[in-house]
Amino acid sequence: MAGEVEVRKIATEELEPLIEAQNEIFSDYMIPMRSSPEFFLDFLRSVGGSMSNILVATDGGRMVGYVNPVVDGREAWIGGVGVVPSHRRKGIAKKLMAAAEDACRDKGVDEMSLEVIVGNDRAYRLYRGLGYSETAVYLTAEGRPVKFEGFQLSPTKASMADVLSLHERSYAQTCWQRRKLAAIVQSARAAESYKVDGGFVLVRRVETSGFIPFLGVLPESRRTGIGTSLAKFALSRLYDLGAFKVTVYNVNEDIQTLRMLDKFDFAVTLKQLEMKKTL
């Protein structure tokens, strides 16, 4: 029974059991995932999270679920929640979410947000039942790098200070983790950063895969062709770096973005609903 399951803060020495539980939890997920201590700690840093905020559900000493609330001032974001298959449909996820909300409320948080993959109906029903409402849709898309001869604009290397300034103004209205300082810092450290007057772009190659972690245009400079020019430059740069495919994550589902994806023959591979709740 869910009432027999204990929900508590994770202990500092429990990282390995957490990873084992995560790998069991996500073994039958819509997008099967495997984690490692290094991967998970890197993820935590990238979203500004902390091990001290993670809550776990245990049954007889065995870790059977977890929730990872990330707190930033008066906002918080759920950076992962799940229950192992053998303990589902017993109210444990609801218990974990309630405990996370209580912990965040105690820290002064008044708004919680999360994302759920379109098609993950079980999770969607859970969040709706807990009072979360849809606020936006974000897309992940994949395409191929292309060598363009001209970009209309000529991007130059950007410093971390340049990237932080442009990111703050460009990403104010996007999803929680991508508009946070930790996300852009972590990405910029592992990527090439470029700027133009009014925008910036990051490009990264990992083995044969290319990524455009961030492409931002200042609000006052949008609809002037800067985004298209930056996309051409990024795809050409990834072509030169030897990437065979390119992925962009969590971009806004709006007419301008959809037109750009179509222009460069990118296919949407994933949709996520952003959901929010006022505590």
PAZAPA-4460 file (N, C-alpha, C; in steps of 0.05 Angstrom, whole numbers, plus 32768, in hexadecimal, padded with zeros to 4 digits):
% residues 279
    n_x    n_y    n_z   ca_x   ca_y   ca_z    c_x    c_y    c_z   seq   type   mol
   8011   7FE8   8000   8000   8000   8000   8011   8019   8000     1      M     A
   8008   802F   7FF4   8017   8047   7FF3   801C   8053   800F     2      A     A
   8009   804E   8021   800C   8058   803C   8024   804C   804B     3      G     A
   802D   8035   8042   8044   8028   804F   805E   8031   8043     4      E     A
   805D   8040   802E   8075   804A   8021   807E   8065   802E     5      V     A
   8097   8067   8035   80A2   807F   8041   80AC   8092   802C     6      E     A
   80A5   80AB   802E   80B0   80C0   801D   80C2   80D2   802F     7      V     A
   80DB   80D5   8027   80EE   80E3   8037   8104   80F0   8025     8      R     A
   8114   8101   8030   812B   810D   8021   813F   80F7   801C     9      K     A
   814C   80F9   8005   8161   80E6   7FFE   8179   80EB   8010    10      I     A
   8187   80D6   8018   81A0   80D9   8027   81B7   80DE   8014    11      A     A
   81CC   80EB   801D   81E3   80F3   800C   81F0   80DA   7FFF    12      T     A
   81EF   80C3   800D   81FD   80AC   8002   81EB   809A   7FF1    13      E     A
   81D3   80A4   7FE9   81C0   8094   7FDB   81BF   809A   7FBD    14      E     A
   81D3   80A5   7FB1   81D3   80AB   7F95   81D1   8091   7F84    15      L     A
   81E1   807D   7F8B   81E0   8064   7F7B   81C5   8057   7F7C    16      E     A
   81B8   8054   7F94   819D   8049   7F94   8189   8059   7F84    17      P     A
   818D   8074   7F84   817B   8085   7F75   817D   807E   7F57    18      L     A
   8196   807C   7F4D   819B   8076   7F31   818F   805B   7F2A    19      I     A
   8192   8047   7F3C   8187   802C   7F37   8169   802E   7F35    20      E     A
   815C   803E   7F47   813F   8041   7F46   8137   804F   7F2C    21      A     A
   8145   8064   7F25   813F   8073   7F0C   813F   8060   7EF4    22      Q     A
   8154   8050   7EF2   8156   803F   7EDB   8140   802A   7EDA    23      N     A
   8136   8022   7EF1   811F   8010   7EF1   8106   801F   7EEA    24      E     A
   8103   8037   7EF4   80EB   8048   7EEF   80E8   804E   7ED1    25      I     A
   80FE   8055   7EC4   80FD   805E   7EA8   8103   8048   7E94    26      F     A
   8104   802F   7E9D   8109   8019   7E8B   80F2   8015   7E77    27      S     A
   80DA   801B   7E7F   80C3   8018   7E6E   80B6   8033   7E67    28      D     A
   80C5   8048   7E69   80BC   8063   7E63   80B8   8066   7E45    29      Y     A
   80A9   807B   7E3D   80A4   8080   7E21   80BF   8083   7E12    30      M     A
   80D2   808F   7E20   80ED   8092   7E15   8100   8084   7E29    31      I     A
   8106   806A   7E25   8116   805C   7E39   8130   806B   7E3E    32      P     A
   8137   806D   7E58   814F   807C   7E5F   815F   806C   7E74    33      M     A
   8179   806F   7E72   818B   8064   7E87   819C   807B   7E91    34      R     A
   819F   807C   7EAB   81AF   8091   7EB7   81C8   8086   7EC4    35      S     A
   81D8   8097   7ECF   81F0   8090   7EDE   81F4   80A7   7EF2    36      S     A
   8204   80A2   7F07   8209   80B8   7F1A   8214   80D1   7F0C    37      P     A
   8226   80CE   7EF9   8232   80E5   7EEC   821D   80F4   7EDB    38      E     A
   820D   80E5   7ECC   81F9   80F1   7EBB   81E4   8100   7ECC    39      F     A
   81DB   80F4   7EE2   81C7   8100   7EF3   81D2   811A   7F00    40      F     A
   81EA   8119   7F0B   81F5   8130   7F17   81FA   8147   7F03    41      L     A
   8201   8140   7EEB   8203   8154   7ED5   81E8   8160   7ECF    42      D     A
   81D3   8150   7ECF   81B8   815A   7ECA   81B1   816D   7EE1    43      F     A
   81B6   8165   7EFA   81AF   8176   7F10   81BC   8192   7F0E    44      L     A
   81D6   8192   7F07   81E4   81AB   7F04   81D8   81BC   7EEE    45      R     A
   81D0   81AF   7ED8   81C5   81BD   7EC1   81AB   81CB   7EC6    46      S     A
   819C   81C2   7EDB   8182   81CF   7EE1   8183   81DD   7EFB    47      V     A
   819A   81DF   7F08   819C   81ED   7F21   8190   81DD   7F38    48      G     A
   8190   81C3   7F36   8184   81B2   7F4B   8197   81AB   7F61    49      G     A
   818D   819C   7F75   819D   8194   7F8C   8194   8179   7F96    50      S     A
   81A7   8168   7F9D   81A0   814E   7FA9   8190   8152   7FC2    51      M     A
   8195   8168   7FD0   8187   816C   7FEA   8169   8170   7FE7    52      S     A
   815F   8176   7FCE   8142   817A   7FCA   8134   8160   7FC2    53      N     A
   8143   814B   7FBA   8137   8133   7FB0   8129   8123   7FC6    54      I     A
   8111   811A   7FC0   8102   8109   7FD3   80FF   80ED   7FC7    55      L     A
   8100   80D9   7FD7   80FE   80BE   7FCE   80E8   80AF   7FDD    56      V     A
   80DD   809C   7FD0   80C9   8089   7FDD   80D7   806F   7FE1    57      A     A
   80D5   8064   7FF9   80E1   804A   7FFF   80CC   8037   800B    58      T     A
   80D0   801E   8004   80BF   8009   800E   80D1   7FF3   8019    59      D     A
   80D0   7FF0   8034   80E2   7FDC   8040   80FF   7FE1   803B    60      G     A
   8107   7FFA   8039   8123   8001   8034   812A   8003   8016    61      G     A
   8118   7FF9   8005   811E   7FFB   7FE8   8113   8015   7FDC    62      R     A
   8123   8022   7FCC   811B   803B   7FBF   8108   8034   7FA8    63      M     A
   80EF   803D   7FA9   80DC   8036   7F94   80D1   804E   7F85    64      V     A
   80DA   8066   7F8C   80D1   807E   7F7D   80E1   8096   7F86    65      G     A
   80DF   80AB   7F76   80ED   80C4   7F7D   80DF   80DC   7F70    66      Y     A
   80E5   80F3   7F7A   80DD   810C   7F6D   80F4   8120   7F71    67      V     A
   80F9   8130   7F5C   810F   8143   7F5C   8105   815F   7F58    68      N     A
   80FD   816D   7F6D   80F5   8189   7F6A   810E   819B   7F6A    69      P     A
   810E   81AD   7F56   8123   81C1   7F53   8118   81DC   7F5B    70      V     A
   8124   81E9   7F6F   811A   8202   7F7A   812A   8219   7F71    71      V     A
   811D   822E   7F69   812B   8247   7F61   8119   825F   7F6A    72      D     A
   811F   8269   7F82   810F   827F   7F8D   80F2   8276   7F92    73      G     A
   80DF   8284   7F86   80C3   827E   7F89   80B8   826B   7F75    74      R     A
   80CA   8260   7F64   80C2   824D   7F50   80CF   8232   7F56    75      E     A
   80C2   821C   7F4D   80CE   8202   7F4F   80C5   81F2   7F36    76      A     A
   80D6   81DE   7F2F   80D1   81CE   7F18   80D6   81B1   7F1F    77      W     A
   80C5   819F   7F16   80C8   8183   7F1C   80DB   8177   7F06    78      I     A
   80F3   8171   7F0F   8107   8167   7EFC   8108   8149   7EFB    79      G     A
   80F2   813C   7F00   80F1   811F   7EFF   80E0   8113   7F15    80      G     A
   80CF   8101   7F0F   80BF   80F2   7F23   80B8   80D7   7F17    81      V     A
   80B8   80C2   7F28   80B2   80A8   7F1D   80B0   8093   7F33    82      G     A
   80A4   807D   7F2C   80A0   8066   7F3F   80A7   804D   7F30    83      V     A
   80B4   803A   7F3D   80BC   8021   7F30   80A2   8012   7F28    84      V     A
   80A3   8003   7F12   808B   7FF5   7F08   807C   7FE5   7F1D    85      P     A
   808A   7FD7   7F2F   807C   7FC6   7F42   806C   7FD5   7F57    86      S     A
   8070   7FEF   7F59   8062   7FFF   7F6E   8050   8015   7F62    87      H     A
   804A   8013   7F49   8039   8027   7F3D   801B   8021   7F44    88      R     A
   800B   8036   7F3F   7FEE   8035   7F43   7FE8   8031   7F61    89      R     A
   7FF9   803A   7F72   7FF5   8038   7F8F   7FF5   8054   7F9C    90      K     A
   7FF5   8069   7F8C   7FF4   8084   7F97   800F   808F   7F9F    91      G     A
   8025   8081   7F99   803F   808A   7FA2   8048   80A3   7F93    92      I     A
   8043   80A5   7F79   804B   80BD   7F6A   803C   80D5   7F75    93      A     A
   8023   80D2   7F7B   8013   80E8   7F87   801F   80F0   7FA2    94      K     A
   8027   80DD   7FB1   8033   80E2   7FCC   804D   80F1   7FC8    95      K     A
   805E   80E8   7FB5   8077   80F6   7FB0   8073   8113   7FA7    96      L     A
   8060   8117   7F95   805A   8132   7F8B   8050   8144   7FA2    97      M     A
   803F   8139   7FB3   8034   8149   7FC9   804B   8151   7FDC    98      A     A
   805D   813E   7FE1   8074   8144   7FF3   8086   8159   7FE6    99      A     A
   808A   8157   7FCC   809B   816B   7FBE   808E   8187   7FC0   100      A     A
   8074   8188   7FBC   8067   81A2   7FBD   8069   81AE   7FD9   101      E     A
   8065   819D   7FEE   8068   81A6   8009   8084   81B1   800F   102      D     A
   8098   81A2   8005   80B4   81AB   800A   80BA   81C5   7FFC   103      A     A
   80AF   81C8   7FE3   80B4   81E0   7FD4   80A5   81F8   7FE1   104      C     A
   808D   81F3   7FEA   807D   8208   7FF8   808C   8212   8011   105      R     A
   8098   81FF   801F   80A8   8207   8037   80C0   8218   8030   106      D     A
   80C9   8216   8017   80E0   8226   800E   80D7   8241   8001   107      K     A
   80BE   8247   8002   80B4   8260   7FF7   80AA   825F   7FDB   108      G     A
   80A8   8247   7FCF   80A0   8244   7FB3   8081   8248   7FB2   109      V     A
   8079   8257   7F9D   805C   825A   7F99   8052   8251   7F7E   110      D     A
   8065   8247   7F6C   805D   823D   7F52   806E   8225   7F4B   111      E     A
   8061   820F   7F44   806F   81F6   7F3C   806A   81F2   7F1E   112      M     A
   807E   81E8   7F10   807B   81E1   7EF4   8088   81C7   7EEE   113      S     A
   8080   81BB   7ED8   808B   81A1   7ECF   8084   819E   7EB1   114      L     A
   8090   8189   7EA5   8089   8182   7E89   8081   8165   7E88   115      E     A
   806E   815F   7E77   8066   8143   7E72   8065   813E   7E54   116      V     A
   8070   8127   7E4C   8070   8120   7E2F   8053   811C   7E26   117      I     A
   804D   8127   7E0F   8032   8122   7E03   8030   8105   7DFD   118      V     A
   801B   80F8   7E07   8017   80DB   7E04   801C   80CC   7E1E   119      G     A
   8029   80D9   7E31   802C   80CC   7E4B   8013   80D2   7E5C   120      N     A
   7FFE   80C4   7E55   7FE4   80CA   7E61   7FE3   80C5   7E7F   121      D     A
   7FF1   80B1   7E88   7FF0   80AB   7EA5   7FFB   80C2   7EB5   122      R     A
   8012   80CD   7EAD   801E   80E3   7EBB   800D   80FC   7EB8   123      A     A
   8002   8100   7EA0   7FF1   8118   7E9B   7FD9   8118   7EAE   124      Y     A
   7FCC   8101   7EB1   7FB5   80FF   7EC3   7FBD   8104   7EDF   125      R     A
   7FD5   80FA   7EE7   7FDE   8100   7F03   7FE1   811E   7F07   126      L     A
   7FEE   812B   7EF5   7FF3   8148   7EF9   7FDA   8158   7EF8   127      Y     A
   7FC7   8151   7EE6   7FAE   815F   7EE5   7F9E   815B   7EFF   128      R     A
   7FA0   8142   7F09   7F92   813D   7F22   7F9E   814C   7F3A   129      G     A
   7FB7   8153   7F38   7FC4   8162   7F4E   7FC1   8180   7F4A   130      L     A
   7FB3   8188   7F35   7FAE   81A5   7F32   7FC0   81B4   7F1E   131      G     A
   7FD0   81A5   7F0F   7FE1   81B2   7EFB   7FD2   81B8   7EE1   132      Y     A
   7FD7   81CF   7ED5   7FCA   81D7   7EBC   7FDE   81DB   7EA6   133      S     A
   7FD6   81D5   7E8E   7FE8   81D9   7E76   7FEC   81F7   7E71   134      E     A
   8006   81FE   7E6C   800C   8219   7E66   801B   821D   7E4C   135      T     A
   8028   8209   7E41   8037   820B   7E28   803E   81F0   7E1D   136      A     A
   8046   81EF   7E04   804F   81D7   7DF7   806C   81DC   7DEC   137      V     A
   807D   81C8   7DF1   8099   81CA   7DE8   80A0   81B2   7DD7   138      Y     A
   80B1   81B7   7DC3   80B7   81A2   7DAF   80D5   819B   7DB0   139      L     A
   80DA   8181   7DA9   80F5   8178   7DA3   80F4   8170   7D85   140      T     A
   8109   8177   7D77   8108   8171   7D5A   8124   8169   7D51   141      A     A
   8125   8159   7D3B   813E   814F   7D30   813F   8155   7D12   142      E     A
   8158   815A   7D09   815C   815E   7CEC   8179   8157   7CE6   143      G     A
   8182   8161   7CCF   819D   815B   7CC6   81AC   8175   7CC2   144      R     A
   81C6   8175   7CC8   81D5   818E   7CC2   81D7   8193   7CA4   145      P     A
   81D9   81AD   7C9E   81DA   81B5   7C82   81EF   81CB   7C7F   146      V     A
   81FE   81C9   7C6A   8213   81DE   7C65   8207   81F5   7C55   147      K     A
   8204   820C   7C61   81FA   8224   7C54   8212   8236   7C4C   148      F     A
   820F   8243   7C36   8225   8254   7C2D   8224   8270   7C3A   149      E     A
   820D   8279   7C42   820A   8293   7C4E   81F6   8293   7C64   150      G     A
   81FA   82A5   7C78   81E8   82A5   7C8F   81DB   82C0   7C92   151      F     A
   81DF   82D3   7C80   81D5   82EF   7C81   81E3   82FE   7C97   152      Q     A
   81E8   82F2   7CAE   81F6   82FE   7CC4   8210   82EE   7CC9   153      L     A
   8223   82FA   7CD6   823C   82EB   7CDB   8241   82E8   7CF9   154      S     A
   8238   82D2   7D05   823C   82CD   7D22   8259   82CD   7D2A   155      P     A
   825F   82D7   7D41   827A   82D7   7D4D   8279   82C8   7D67   156      T     A
   8290   82BF   7D71   8291   82B1   7D8A   8286   82C2   7DA1   157      K     A
   8277   82B5   7DB2   826B   82C3   7DC9   8277   82BA   7DE3   158      A     A
   827C   82CD   7DF5   8286   82C7   7E0F   826F   82BD   7E21   159      S     A
   8275   82B2   7E38   8260   82AA   7E4A   824F   82C1   7E53   160      M     A
   825C   82D8   7E57   824C   82F0   7E5E   8239   82F8   7E48   161      A     A
   8242   82F6   7E2F   8230   82FC   7E18   8218   82E9   7E18   162      D     A
   821E   82CF   7E1B   8209   82BB   7E1B   81F5   82BF   7E31   163      V     A
   81FE   82C4   7E49   81EC   82C8   7E60   81DA   82E0   7E5C   164      L     A
   81E5   82F5   7E51   81D4   830D   7E4D   81BF   8308   7E37   165      S     A
   81C7   82FD   7E21   81B4   82F7   7E0B   81A0   82E2   7E13   166      L     A
   81A9   82CE   7E22   8196   82B9   7E2B   8181   82C4   7E3D   167      H     A
   8188   82D4   7E50   8175   82DF   7E63   815E   82ED   7E55   168      E     A
   8164   82FC   7E41   8150   830C   7E33   8141   82FB   7E1E   169      R     A
   814E   82E7   7E12   8142   82D7   7DFD   8130   82C1   7E07   170      S     A
   8137   82B6   7E1F   8129   829E   7E29   8116   82A4   7E40   171      Y     A
   810E   82BC   7E43   80FC   82C3   7E5A   80E1   82B5   7E58   172      A     A
   80D8   82AE   7E40   80BE   82A2   7E3D   80BE   8285   7E34   173      Q     A
   80D3   8277   7E3B   80D5   825B   7E33   80D3   8249   7E4B   174      T     A
   80D7   822F   7E48   80D2   821C   7E5D   80E6   8220   7E74   175      C     A
   80DE   8217   7E8C   80EB   821D   7EA5   8109   8218   7EA4   176      W     A
   8111   81FF   7E9E   812D   81F9   7EA1   813F   8207   7E8C   177      Q     A
   8133   820E   7E75   8143   821B   7E60   8147   8239   7E65   178      R     A
   8136   8245   7E75   813A   8261   7E7B   814A   8266   7E95   179      R     A
   8153   8251   7EA1   8162   8253   7EBA   8180   8256   7EB5   180      K     A
   818E   8265   7EC6   81AA   826A   7EC2   81BB   8250   7EC0   181      L     A
   81B5   823D   7ED2   81C5   8224   7ED2   81C5   8216   7EB7   182      A     A
   81AE   8216   7EAA   81AB   8208   7E90   81BE   8213   7E7B   183      A     A
   81BE   822E   7E78   81CE   823A   7E63   81EC   8238   7E6A   184      I     A
   81F3   823B   7E83   820F   8239   7E8C   821A   821D   7E85   185      V     A
   820A   8208   7E8D   8213   81ED   7E88   8216   81E7   7E6B   186      Q     A
   8203   81F0   7E5B   8204   81EC   7E3E   821B   81FB   7E31   187      S     A
   821F   8214   7E38   8233   8224   7E2C   824F   8219   7E31   188      A     A
   8253   820D   7E48   826D   8202   7E4F   8275   81EB   7E3C   189      R     A
   8261   81DD   7E32   8266   81C6   7E22   8261   81CB   7E04   190      A     A
   825B   81E4   7DFC   8254   81EA   7DE1   8264   8201   7DD6   191      A     A
   8261   8205   7DBC   826C   821E   7DAF   8256   8233   7DB0   192      E     A
   825E   824B   7DB8   824B   8261   7DBB   8250   8277   7DA7   193      S     A
   823B   8280   7D99   823D   8295   7D85   8228   82AA   7D89   194      Y     A
   822D   82C2   7D80   821A   82D8   7D83   8218   82E9   7D6A   195      K     A
   8202   82F6   7D67   81FF   830C   7D53   81F1   8323   7D62   196      V     A
   81ED   8339   7D55   81DF   834F   7D61   81C1   8347   7D62   197      D     A
   81B8   8340   7D7A   819C   8338   7D7E   8197   831B   7D84   198      G     A
   81AC   830A   7D85   81A7   82EE   7D8A   81C0   82DE   7D8F   199      G     A
   81BD   82C5   7D94   81D3   82B3   7D9A   81CB   8296   7D94   200      F     A
   81E0   8285   7D91   81DB   8269   7D8D   81F1   8259   7D99   201      V     A
   81EB   8241   7DA3   81FF   822E   7DAD   81FE   8215   7D9B   202      L     A
   8215   820A   7D95   8216   81F1   7D85   8228   81DE   7D93   203      V     A
   8221   81C4   7D92   8231   81B0   7DA0   8230   8196   7D90   204      R     A
   8247   8189   7D8E   8248   816E   7D81   8250   815A   7D97   205      R     A
   8241   8144   7D98   8248   812D   7DAA   824A   8115   7D98   206      V     A
   8262   810A   7D93   8266   80F5   7D80   825B   80FD   7D65   207      E     A
   8247   80EF   7D5B   823D   80F6   7D40   8223   8106   7D42   208      T     A
   821A   810D   7D59   8201   811C   7D5D   8207   813A   7D62   209      S     A
   81F7   814B   7D56   81F9   8167   7D5A   81E2   8172   7D6A   210      G     A
   81E6   8187   7D79   81D1   8193   7D89   81D2   81B1   7D87   211      F     A
   81BB   81BD   7D87   81B8   81DA   7D89   81AB   81DF   7DA4   212      I     A
   81BA   81E0   7DBA   81AE   81E2   7DD5   819E   81FB   7DD9   213      P     A
   81A7   8211   7DCD   8199   822B   7DD0   819D   823B   7DB6   214      F     A
   8187   8247   7DAE   8187   825A   7D98   8173   8270   7DA1   215      L     A
   817D   8288   7DA6   816C   829C   7DB1   816E   82B6   7DA1   216      G     A
   8157   82C4   7D9F   8155   82DE   7D92   8147   82F1   7DA5   217      V     A
   8152   8308   7DA9   8146   831C   7DBB   812A   8323   7DB1   218      L     A
   8117   8327   7DC3   80FB   832D   7DBB   80F9   8343   7DA6   219      P     A
   8109   8359   7DA9   8107   8370   7D97   8113   836A   7D7C   220      E     A
   8122   8353   7D7A   8130   834D   7D61   8123   8336   7D52   221      S     A
   810C   832C   7D5C   80FF   8315   7D4F   80F1   831D   7D36   222      R     A
   80EC   8309   7D25   80DF   830D   7D0B   80F0   831F   7CF8   223      R     A
   810A   831E   7CFB   811C   832D   7CEA   812F   831B   7CDB   224      T     A
   812C   8301   7CDE   813E   82EE   7CD1   8156   82E5   7CE1   225      G     A
   8159   82F0   7CF9   8170   82E9   7D09   8170   82CB   7D11   226      I     A
   8158   82C2   7D19   8156   82A5   7D21   815D   8293   7D0A   227      G     A
   8153   8299   7CF2   815A   8288   7CDA   8178   8289   7CD4   228      T     A
   8184   82A0   7CD6   81A0   82A2   7CD1   81B1   8292   7CE6   229      S     A
   81A9   8294   7CFF   81B7   8285   7D14   81B3   8267   7D10   230      L     A
   819B   825F   7D07   8197   8242   7D02   81A8   8238   7CEA   231      A     A
   81AA   8248   7CD5   81BB   8241   7CBE   81D8   823E   7CC7   232      K     A
   81E1   8251   7CD7   81FC   8250   7CE1   8201   8237   7CF2   233      F     A
   81EE   8231   7D04   81F2   821A   7D16   81F2   8200   7D07   234      A     A
   81E0   81FD   7CF3   81DF   81E5   7CE3   81F9   81E2   7CD2   235      L     A
   8203   81F8   7CC8   821C   81F7   7CB8   8233   81F0   7CCA   236      S     A
   8234   81FB   7CE2   824A   81F5   7CF5   824A   81D8   7CFD   237      R     A
   8232   81CD   7D02   8230   81B1   7D0A   8237   819F   7CF3   238      L     A
   8231   81A7   7CDA   8239   8198   7CC2   8258   8197   7CC1   239      Y     A
   8265   81AE   7CC6   8282   81AF   7CC6   828E   819E   7CDC   240      D     A
   8280   819C   7CF2   828A   818C   7D09   8286   816E   7D05   241      L     A
   8277   8166   7CF0   8274   814A   7CEB   825B   813D   7CF7   242      G     A
   8248   814D   7CFF   822F   8142   7D0A   821E   8136   7CF4   243      A     A
   8210   8120   7CFA   81FE   8114   7CE6   81E0   811A   7CEC   244      F     A
   81DA   8122   7D04   81BF   812B   7D0A   81C1   8141   7D1E   245      K     A
   81AB   8151   7D1F   81AB   8168   7D31   8190   8167   7D41   246      V     A
   8192   816C   7D5B   817B   816C   7D6C   8178   8187   7D7A   247      T     A
   8160   8191   7D7B   8159   81A9   7D8B   8144   81A0   7DA0   248      V     A
   8147   81AA   7DB8   8136   81A2   7DCE   8124   81B9   7DD8   249      Y     A
   810C   81B1   7DE0   80FA   81C3   7DEF   80F8   81DF   7DE3   250      N     A
   80F2   81E0   7DC9   80ED   81FA   7DBC   80CF   81FF   7DBD   251      V     A
   80C8   8219   7DBE   80AC   8220   7DC0   809C   8218   7DA8   252      N     A
   8084   820E   7DAC   8072   8207   7D96   8063   8221   7D8E   253      E     A
   806F   8230   7D7D   8061   8248   7D72   8065   8248   7D54   254      D     A
   8057   825A   7D47   8057   825A   7D29   8073   825F   7D1F   255      I     A
   8082   8272   7D2B   809C   8279   7D22   80AF   8261   7D24   256      Q     A
   80AE   8253   7D3A   80C0   823C   7D3E   80B9   8225   7D2B   257      T     A
   809F   8220   7D28   8096   820B   7D16   809E   8210   7CF9   258      L     A
   809D   8229   7CF1   80A5   8231   7CD6   80C3   822C   7CD2   259      R     A
   80D3   8233   7CE7   80EF   822F   7CE5   80F6   8211   7CE3   260      M     A
   80E9   8201   7CF4   80EE   81E4   7CF3   80E7   81D9   7CD8   261      L     A
   80D1   81E2   7CCD   80C9   81D8   7CB2   80DD   81E2   7C9D   262      D     A
   80E7   81FA   7C9F   80F9   8205   7C8C   8113   81F4   7C8A   263      K     A
   811C   81EA   7CA1   8134   81DA   7CA1   812F   81BC   7CA2   264      F     A
   8116   81B4   7C9C   810F   8198   7C9A   8114   8189   7CB4   265      D     A
   810E   8195   7CCB   8110   8188   7CE4   80F5   817B   7CEB   266      F     A
   80F6   8163   7CF6   80DE   8154   7CFD   80DA   8155   7D1C   267      A     A
   80C2   815B   7D25   80BC   815B   7D41   80BC   813E   7D4B   268      V     A
   80CC   8138   7D5F   80CE   811D   7D6A   80C1   811A   7D85   269      T     A
   80BB   8131   7D92   80B0   8130   7DAD   80A2   814A   7DB4   270      L     A
   808B   8147   7DC1   807D   815E   7DCB   807A   815B   7DE9   271      K     A
   807E   8171   7DF7   807A   8172   7E14   8067   8188   7E1C   272      Q     A
   8055   8182   7E2E   8043   8196   7E3A   8050   81A1   7E53   273      L     A
   8052   81BC   7E54   8059   81C8   7E6D   8040   81CB   7E7E   274      E     A
   8041   81C5   7E98   802B   81C7   7EAA   8034   81D6   7EC3   275      M     A
   8022   81E6   7ECE   8029   81F6   7EE5   8013   81F5   7EFA   276      K     A
   801C   81FA   7F13   8008   81FB   7F29   8011   8210   7F3D   277      K     A
   7FFE   821F   7F46   8003   8233   7F5B   7FFF   8226   7F76   278      T     A
   8013   8227   7F87   8011   821B   7FA2   8001   822C   7FB5   279      L     A
***
